[in-house]
Amino acid sequence: MALQSSGAISMSNINVELGYSATATISLNDGPVRALLQRSSGNVSMSDAHGKSACAAYGTFITSYCSGYSLYYRYANGSCGTYDTLIENNSTSCGYCPPSGTYDSQYCSGYNLYYRYANGSCGTYDSLVESNSTTCGYCPPSGTYLSQYCSGTTLYYRYANGSCGYYDSIYAYNSTTCGWCQTYGVQVGTECQGYNLYDVYADGNCGTYLVFITGNANQCGYTSGICSGCSGASQGLGGGDTMYYYVASATTGFCGWGCNGVFTSDSNWDCIATVQGTYPPGGSGYVYLQRTGCSSNFCSASYNGAYTNAWTSAWCAVTCC
């Protein structure tokens, strides 16, 4: 506690303030006394002792200590006492070792950025985080893509300018990335679901809706098939420029037909046929072929410029699957 601020002061009062015995022998010129009276040189008088204190000022750091892995600092309270403050739990200063992989710090080696981690044994290891890091002073070449951002519904790309700065360029107006929604009813594409083909339209709320186009679509991987065999009466095939709606042979078997506009042929006879019109799944019709200038067993030309061999009677109705 401080000496009195007025009145007579004895050497015994100074002894007590300094922590000595009241009867200890001291003089005003002793070093501890001069320090207490804040008179490092010159004459010293008893009046210089008024209000002086040997206690450290409030907040003066005194020492540090550990309690387990916790680090504390001790400070003067201004009344010759102290108070303690917790500085760090799990302090390495108190012998704590962080688990392996705990981030410790970062540093640069040239343009390369490294992170330092605890190894679990009170040591560390380093890992390369980024080569040519701007954190380490690297400037990317001009035109290098850096990032993107939105201003309203306009999407911008940011590029390096080659001098550790950047410039921005509009990448897209009305960008869905920036929250823009296509107008209701605008076609944005097509989509297959199974063998069914749909048009895709914007719904005005950044979503879409589908409109059915056709089933068993070739675009969706559909391959036409034949559901029924031959049926119906035989029909002789005359020569000349005659259109016949028959493509099967009574003597050689199946010659060829197709559904949904797909051409098929028999490898033995090279017969080619197509559906008359387009028939949906479950629909039926006749396939046809046009012969021109036939002689003997060869037709010189057939429907759509395809070539075919001649054959004898029989025809079939076709049902598309």
C-alpha positions as a Markdown table, in Angstrom:
| # | Residue | x | y | z |
|---|---|---|---|---|
| 1 | Met | 0.0 | 0.0 | 0.0 |
| 2 | Ala | 1.2 | 3.6 | -0.6 |
| 3 | Leu | 2.8 | 5.9 | 2.0 |
| 4 | Gln | 0.6 | 8.6 | 3.4 |
| 5 | Ser | 0.2 | 11.7 | 1.2 |
| 6 | Ser | 0.9 | 14.3 | 3.9 |
| 7 | Gly | 2.3 | 14.6 | 7.5 |
| 8 | Ala | 5.4 | 13.2 | 9.1 |
| 9 | Ile | 6.9 | 10.0 | 7.6 |
| 10 | Ser | 9.4 | 7.9 | 9.4 |
| 11 | Met | 12.1 | 5.6 | 8.2 |
| 12 | Ser | 10.2 | 2.7 | 9.7 |
| 13 | Asn | 7.3 | 3.7 | 7.4 |
| 14 | Ile | 9.6 | 3.5 | 4.4 |
| 15 | Asn | 11.0 | 0.1 | 5.7 |
| 16 | Val | 7.5 | -1.4 | 5.9 |
| 17 | Glu | 6.6 | 0.0 | 2.4 |
| 18 | Leu | 9.7 | -1.7 | 1.0 |
| 19 | Gly | 8.9 | -5.0 | 2.7 |
| 20 | Tyr | 11.7 | -4.7 | 5.3 |
| 21 | Ser | 11.5 | -5.0 | 9.1 |
| 22 | Ala | 10.4 | -1.7 | 10.6 |
| 23 | Thr | 13.7 | -1.5 | 12.6 |
| 24 | Ala | 16.0 | -2.3 | 9.7 |
| 25 | Thr | 18.8 | 0.1 | 9.1 |
| 26 | Ile | 18.5 | 2.1 | 5.9 |
| 27 | Ser | 19.2 | 5.6 | 4.6 |
| 28 | Leu | 17.6 | 7.9 | 2.1 |
| 29 | Asn | 20.5 | 7.4 | -0.3 |
| 30 | Asp | 20.0 | 3.6 | -0.5 |
| 31 | Gly | 19.1 | 2.4 | -4.0 |
| 32 | Pro | 15.8 | 0.8 | -3.0 |
| 33 | Val | 14.8 | 4.0 | -1.1 |
| 34 | Arg | 15.7 | 6.3 | -4.0 |
| 35 | Ala | 13.7 | 4.0 | -6.3 |
| 36 | Leu | 10.7 | 4.1 | -4.0 |
| 37 | Leu | 10.9 | 7.9 | -3.8 |
| 38 | Gln | 11.6 | 8.2 | -7.5 |
| 39 | Arg | 14.8 | 10.2 | -7.0 |
| 40 | Ser | 17.6 | 8.5 | -8.9 |
| 41 | Ser | 20.0 | 11.4 | -8.2 |
| 42 | Gly | 20.3 | 14.6 | -6.3 |
| 43 | Asn | 19.3 | 15.4 | -2.7 |
| 44 | Val | 16.5 | 13.3 | -1.1 |
| 45 | Ser | 14.2 | 14.4 | 1.7 |
| 46 | Met | 11.5 | 12.7 | 3.7 |
| 47 | Ser | 8.8 | 14.8 | 1.9 |
| 48 | Asp | 9.7 | 13.0 | -1.3 |
| 49 | Ala | 8.1 | 9.9 | 0.2 |
| 50 | His | 4.6 | 11.3 | 0.4 |
| 51 | Gly | 2.2 | 9.1 | -1.6 |
| 52 | Lys | 4.9 | 6.8 | -2.9 |
| 53 | Ser | 4.2 | 3.1 | -3.2 |
| 54 | Ala | 6.5 | 0.1 | -3.6 |
| 55 | Cys | 3.6 | -1.8 | -5.3 |
| 56 | Ala | 3.7 | -2.2 | -9.1 |
| 57 | Ala | 1.1 | -0.3 | -11.1 |
| 58 | Tyr | -2.2 | -2.1 | -12.0 |
| 59 | Gly | -1.8 | -4.3 | -15.0 |
| 60 | Thr | 2.0 | -4.6 | -14.8 |
| 61 | Phe | 3.0 | -8.1 | -16.1 |
| 62 | Ile | 4.7 | -10.1 | -13.4 |
| 63 | Thr | 5.1 | -13.7 | -14.6 |
| 64 | Ser | 3.5 | -16.6 | -16.6 |
| 65 | Tyr | 2.7 | -20.1 | -15.4 |
| 66 | Cys | 0.9 | -23.3 | -16.6 |
| 67 | Ser | -2.0 | -25.1 | -15.0 |
| 68 | Gly | -2.1 | -28.4 | -16.8 |
| 69 | Tyr | -2.1 | -27.5 | -20.5 |
| 70 | Ser | -3.6 | -24.0 | -19.8 |
| 71 | Leu | -1.3 | -21.0 | -20.0 |
| 72 | Tyr | -1.9 | -18.1 | -17.5 |
| 73 | Tyr | -0.4 | -14.6 | -17.2 |
| 74 | Arg | 0.0 | -12.9 | -13.7 |
| 75 | Tyr | -0.4 | -9.1 | -13.4 |
| 76 | Ala | 0.0 | -6.6 | -10.5 |
| 77 | Asn | -3.3 | -5.3 | -9.1 |
| 78 | Gly | -1.8 | -2.0 | -8.0 |
| 79 | Ser | -2.2 | -2.8 | -4.3 |
| 80 | Cys | 0.8 | -5.1 | -4.0 |
| 81 | Gly | -1.4 | -8.0 | -4.9 |
| 82 | Thr | -1.9 | -9.9 | -8.2 |
| 83 | Tyr | -4.5 | -11.3 | -10.6 |
| 84 | Asp | -4.3 | -14.0 | -13.2 |
| 85 | Thr | -5.6 | -14.2 | -16.8 |
| 86 | Leu | -6.1 | -17.3 | -18.9 |
| 87 | Ile | -4.1 | -16.8 | -22.1 |
| 88 | Glu | -4.5 | -20.1 | -23.9 |
| 89 | Asn | -6.0 | -23.5 | -23.4 |
| 90 | Asn | -4.1 | -26.5 | -24.8 |
| 91 | Ser | -1.0 | -24.4 | -25.0 |
| 92 | Thr | 2.1 | -25.9 | -26.6 |
| 93 | Ser | 4.1 | -23.7 | -24.1 |
| 94 | Cys | 2.6 | -26.0 | -21.4 |
| 95 | Gly | 3.5 | -29.2 | -23.2 |
| 96 | Tyr | 0.3 | -29.7 | -25.3 |
| 97 | Cys | 0.7 | -31.5 | -28.7 |
| 98 | Pro | -2.1 | -30.8 | -31.2 |
| 99 | Pro | -3.6 | -33.8 | -33.1 |
| 100 | Ser | -2.0 | -34.7 | -36.4 |
| 101 | Gly | -3.3 | -32.5 | -39.2 |
| 102 | Thr | -4.1 | -29.5 | -37.1 |
| 103 | Tyr | -3.4 | -26.3 | -39.1 |
| 104 | Asp | -0.5 | -24.3 | -37.6 |
| 105 | Ser | 0.6 | -21.6 | -40.0 |
| 106 | Gln | 1.4 | -20.8 | -43.7 |
| 107 | Tyr | 4.5 | -19.5 | -45.5 |
| 108 | Cys | 5.8 | -18.9 | -49.0 |
| 109 | Ser | 8.8 | -20.5 | -50.7 |
| 110 | Gly | 9.2 | -18.5 | -53.9 |
| 111 | Tyr | 5.8 | -18.3 | -55.5 |
| 112 | Asn | 4.7 | -21.5 | -53.8 |
| 113 | Leu | 2.3 | -21.4 | -50.9 |
| 114 | Tyr | 2.7 | -24.0 | -48.1 |
| 115 | Tyr | 0.5 | -24.8 | -45.1 |
| 116 | Arg | 2.1 | -26.1 | -41.9 |
| 117 | Tyr | 0.3 | -28.8 | -39.8 |
| 118 | Ala | 0.9 | -30.5 | -36.5 |
| 119 | Asn | 2.2 | -34.1 | -36.8 |
| 120 | Gly | 0.7 | -35.3 | -33.5 |
| 121 | Ser | 4.1 | -35.5 | -31.8 |
| 122 | Cys | 4.7 | -31.8 | -31.0 |
| 123 | Gly | 6.3 | -31.4 | -34.4 |
| 124 | Thr | 5.1 | -30.2 | -37.8 |
| 125 | Tyr | 5.0 | -31.1 | -41.5 |
| 126 | Asp | 4.4 | -28.9 | -44.5 |
| 127 | Ser | 2.1 | -29.3 | -47.5 |
| 128 | Leu | 2.1 | -27.5 | -50.8 |
| 129 | Val | -1.2 | -25.7 | -51.2 |
| 130 | Glu | -0.8 | -23.7 | -54.4 |
| 131 | Ser | 1.9 | -23.2 | -56.9 |
| 132 | Asn | 2.2 | -19.8 | -58.5 |
| 133 | Ser | 0.1 | -18.3 | -55.6 |
| 134 | Thr | -0.9 | -14.7 | -55.7 |
| 135 | Thr | -0.5 | -14.8 | -51.9 |
| 136 | Cys | 3.2 | -15.2 | -52.6 |
| 137 | Gly | 3.4 | -12.4 | -55.1 |
| 138 | Tyr | 2.8 | -14.3 | -58.3 |
| 139 | Cys | 1.0 | -12.4 | -61.2 |
| 140 | Pro | -0.9 | -14.7 | -63.6 |
| 141 | Pro | -0.5 | -14.0 | -67.3 |
| 142 | Ser | -2.9 | -11.6 | -68.9 |
| 143 | Gly | -6.2 | -13.3 | -69.9 |
| 144 | Thr | -6.0 | -16.0 | -67.2 |
| 145 | Tyr | -9.5 | -16.7 | -65.8 |
| 146 | Leu | -9.8 | -15.8 | -62.1 |
| 147 | Ser | -13.5 | -15.8 | -61.1 |
| 148 | Gln | -17.0 | -14.9 | -62.0 |
| 149 | Tyr | -19.7 | -12.7 | -60.5 |
| 150 | Cys | -23.2 | -11.4 | -61.3 |
| 151 | Ser | -24.4 | -7.8 | -61.7 |
| 152 | Gly | -28.1 | -8.1 | -61.8 |
| 153 | Thr | -28.8 | -10.9 | -64.3 |
| 154 | Thr | -25.6 | -10.3 | -66.3 |
| 155 | Leu | -22.8 | -12.7 | -65.7 |
| 156 | Tyr | -19.2 | -11.4 | -65.7 |
| 157 | Tyr | -15.9 | -13.3 | -65.9 |
| 158 | Arg | -12.8 | -11.8 | -64.3 |
| 159 | Tyr | -9.4 | -12.2 | -65.9 |
| 160 | Ala | -5.8 | -11.4 | -64.9 |
| 161 | Asn | -4.3 | -8.3 | -66.6 |
| 162 | Gly | -0.7 | -9.6 | -66.3 |
| 163 | Ser | 0.3 | -6.9 | -63.7 |
| 164 | Cys | -1.3 | -8.5 | -60.6 |
| 165 | Gly | -4.5 | -6.8 | -61.3 |
| 166 | Tyr | -7.6 | -7.8 | -63.3 |
| 167 | Tyr | -10.3 | -6.8 | -65.8 |
| 168 | Asp | -13.9 | -7.9 | -66.2 |
| 169 | Ser | -15.7 | -9.0 | -69.3 |
| 170 | Ile | -19.4 | -9.7 | -69.9 |
| 171 | Tyr | -19.9 | -13.4 | -70.4 |
| 172 | Ala | -23.7 | -13.6 | -70.8 |
| 173 | Tyr | -26.7 | -11.3 | -70.5 |
| 174 | Asn | -29.8 | -12.8 | -68.9 |
| 175 | Ser | -27.9 | -15.6 | -67.4 |
| 176 | Thr | -29.7 | -18.4 | -65.4 |
| 177 | Thr | -26.5 | -18.5 | -63.2 |
| 178 | Cys | -27.5 | -15.0 | -62.1 |
| 179 | Gly | -31.2 | -15.9 | -61.4 |
| 180 | Trp | -32.7 | -15.0 | -64.8 |
| 181 | Cys | -35.6 | -17.2 | -65.9 |
| 182 | Gln | -36.5 | -17.8 | -69.6 |
| 183 | Thr | -39.9 | -16.5 | -70.7 |
| 184 | Tyr | -42.9 | -18.9 | -70.4 |
| 185 | Gly | -43.5 | -21.0 | -73.4 |
| 186 | Val | -40.0 | -20.6 | -75.1 |
| 187 | Gln | -38.7 | -24.0 | -76.3 |
| 188 | Val | -35.4 | -24.7 | -74.7 |
| 189 | Gly | -34.7 | -28.2 | -76.1 |
| 190 | Thr | -36.0 | -31.8 | -76.5 |
| 191 | Glu | -35.9 | -34.7 | -74.1 |
| 192 | Cys | -36.4 | -38.5 | -74.3 |
| 193 | Gln | -38.2 | -40.5 | -71.6 |
| 194 | Gly | -37.9 | -44.1 | -72.6 |
| 195 | Tyr | -38.8 | -44.2 | -76.4 |
| 196 | Asn | -41.0 | -41.1 | -76.1 |
| 197 | Leu | -39.8 | -37.8 | -77.5 |
| 198 | Tyr | -40.8 | -34.5 | -75.8 |
| 199 | Asp | -40.3 | -30.8 | -76.5 |
| 200 | Val | -39.0 | -28.9 | -73.4 |
| 201 | Tyr | -40.4 | -25.5 | -72.7 |
| 202 | Ala | -39.6 | -22.8 | -70.1 |
| 203 | Asp | -42.3 | -22.4 | -67.4 |
| 204 | Gly | -41.3 | -18.8 | -66.6 |
| 205 | Asn | -40.1 | -19.7 | -63.1 |
| 206 | Cys | -36.7 | -21.1 | -64.0 |
| 207 | Gly | -38.2 | -24.6 | -64.5 |
| 208 | Thr | -39.5 | -26.5 | -67.5 |
| 209 | Tyr | -42.5 | -28.5 | -68.7 |
| 210 | Leu | -42.8 | -31.2 | -71.4 |
| 211 | Val | -45.0 | -31.5 | -74.4 |
| 212 | Phe | -45.3 | -35.0 | -76.0 |
| 213 | Ile | -44.2 | -35.2 | -79.7 |
| 214 | Thr | -44.2 | -38.9 | -80.6 |
| 215 | Gly | -43.7 | -42.3 | -79.2 |
| 216 | Asn | -41.1 | -44.9 | -80.4 |
| 217 | Ala | -38.9 | -42.2 | -81.6 |
| 218 | Asn | -35.6 | -43.1 | -83.4 |
| 219 | Gln | -34.0 | -40.2 | -81.6 |
| 220 | Cys | -34.7 | -42.0 | -78.3 |
| 221 | Gly | -33.1 | -45.2 | -79.4 |
| 222 | Tyr | -36.2 | -47.0 | -80.7 |
| 223 | Thr | -35.7 | -49.7 | -83.3 |
| 224 | Ser | -38.8 | -50.7 | -85.2 |
| 225 | Gly | -40.0 | -54.3 | -85.1 |
| 226 | Ile | -42.6 | -56.6 | -86.8 |
| 227 | Cys | -45.4 | -57.9 | -84.6 |
| 228 | Ser | -47.2 | -60.2 | -87.1 |
| 229 | Gly | -46.2 | -62.7 | -89.8 |
| 230 | Cys | -47.5 | -62.9 | -93.3 |
| 231 | Ser | -51.2 | -63.0 | -94.0 |
| 232 | Gly | -53.5 | -62.5 | -97.0 |
| 233 | Ala | -53.8 | -63.9 | -100.4 |
| 234 | Ser | -51.0 | -64.5 | -103.0 |
| 235 | Gln | -50.5 | -62.0 | -105.7 |
| 236 | Gly | -48.5 | -62.5 | -108.9 |
| 237 | Leu | -45.9 | -59.8 | -109.8 |
| 238 | Gly | -46.2 | -58.7 | -113.4 |
| 239 | Gly | -43.5 | -57.0 | -115.4 |
| 240 | Gly | -43.3 | -53.4 | -116.6 |
| 241 | Asp | -43.8 | -50.1 | -114.8 |
| 242 | Thr | -46.1 | -51.4 | -112.1 |
| 243 | Met | -46.4 | -50.4 | -108.4 |
| 244 | Tyr | -47.0 | -53.4 | -106.1 |
| 245 | Tyr | -47.8 | -53.3 | -102.4 |
| 246 | Tyr | -46.1 | -56.6 | -101.7 |
| 247 | Val | -42.6 | -57.4 | -100.6 |
| 248 | Ala | -42.5 | -61.0 | -99.5 |
| 249 | Ser | -41.9 | -64.1 | -101.6 |
| 250 | Ala | -43.9 | -67.3 | -101.4 |
| 251 | Thr | -40.9 | -69.4 | -102.6 |
| 252 | Thr | -38.0 | -67.7 | -100.7 |
| 253 | Gly | -39.7 | -66.4 | -97.6 |
| 254 | Phe | -39.3 | -63.0 | -96.1 |
| 255 | Cys | -37.9 | -60.4 | -98.4 |
| 256 | Gly | -38.0 | -57.1 | -96.4 |
| 257 | Trp | -40.1 | -54.4 | -94.9 |
| 258 | Gly | -39.9 | -51.5 | -92.5 |
| 259 | Cys | -41.9 | -49.6 | -89.9 |
| 260 | Asn | -41.8 | -45.8 | -89.1 |
| 261 | Gly | -39.9 | -45.1 | -92.3 |
| 262 | Val | -37.0 | -47.5 | -91.4 |
| 263 | Phe | -35.7 | -49.6 | -94.4 |
| 264 | Thr | -34.9 | -53.2 | -93.9 |
| 265 | Ser | -33.6 | -55.9 | -96.2 |
| 266 | Asp | -33.0 | -59.6 | -96.6 |
| 267 | Ser | -29.3 | -60.4 | -96.9 |
| 268 | Asn | -29.9 | -63.2 | -99.4 |
| 269 | Trp | -32.1 | -61.4 | -101.8 |
| 270 | Asp | -31.1 | -57.7 | -101.3 |
| 271 | Cys | -34.8 | -56.8 | -101.2 |
| 272 | Ile | -35.6 | -53.4 | -99.8 |
| 273 | Ala | -38.9 | -52.1 | -98.7 |
| 274 | Thr | -40.5 | -49.2 | -96.8 |
| 275 | Val | -43.8 | -48.5 | -95.1 |
| 276 | Gln | -46.5 | -46.8 | -97.2 |
| 277 | Gly | -46.9 | -43.7 | -95.0 |
| 278 | Thr | -46.0 | -43.8 | -91.3 |
| 279 | Tyr | -47.8 | -46.2 | -88.9 |
| 280 | Pro | -47.8 | -45.7 | -85.1 |
| 281 | Pro | -47.3 | -48.6 | -82.7 |
| 282 | Gly | -50.1 | -51.0 | -83.1 |
| 283 | Gly | -51.0 | -49.6 | -86.6 |
| 284 | Ser | -51.1 | -51.8 | -89.7 |
| 285 | Gly | -50.5 | -51.2 | -93.4 |
| 286 | Tyr | -48.9 | -52.6 | -96.5 |
| 287 | Val | -45.3 | -52.1 | -97.5 |
| 288 | Tyr | -44.7 | -51.4 | -101.1 |
| 289 | Leu | -42.2 | -51.4 | -103.9 |
| 290 | Gln | -42.2 | -50.0 | -107.4 |
| 291 | Arg | -40.6 | -52.1 | -110.2 |
| 292 | Thr | -39.6 | -50.6 | -113.5 |
| 293 | Gly | -38.4 | -52.4 | -116.6 |
| 294 | Cys | -38.1 | -55.9 | -115.1 |
| 295 | Ser | -36.8 | -58.7 | -117.2 |
| 296 | Ser | -35.9 | -62.3 | -116.1 |
| 297 | Asn | -35.2 | -62.2 | -112.4 |
| 298 | Phe | -33.8 | -58.7 | -112.0 |
| 299 | Cys | -35.5 | -55.3 | -111.5 |
| 300 | Ser | -33.5 | -52.4 | -112.9 |
| 301 | Ala | -34.8 | -49.9 | -110.4 |
| 302 | Ser | -37.3 | -49.8 | -107.5 |
| 303 | Tyr | -38.9 | -47.3 | -105.1 |
| 304 | Asn | -36.8 | -44.3 | -104.1 |
| 305 | Gly | -34.0 | -45.5 | -106.4 |
| 306 | Ala | -33.2 | -48.7 | -104.3 |
| 307 | Tyr | -32.3 | -51.8 | -106.2 |
| 308 | Thr | -33.9 | -55.2 | -105.6 |
| 309 | Asn | -34.1 | -58.7 | -107.0 |
| 310 | Ala | -37.4 | -60.0 | -108.5 |
| 311 | Trp | -39.5 | -62.6 | -106.8 |
| 312 | Thr | -42.6 | -64.6 | -107.4 |
| 313 | Ser | -46.0 | -64.3 | -105.7 |
| 314 | Ala | -47.2 | -63.6 | -102.2 |
| 315 | Trp | -47.5 | -60.5 | -100.1 |
| 316 | Cys | -47.9 | -59.6 | -96.4 |
| 317 | Ala | -49.6 | -57.0 | -94.3 |
| 318 | Val | -47.3 | -55.4 | -91.8 |
| 319 | Thr | -48.1 | -54.4 | -88.2 |
| 320 | Cys | -45.7 | -52.0 | -86.5 |
| 321 | Cys | -44.9 | -52.8 | -82.8 |
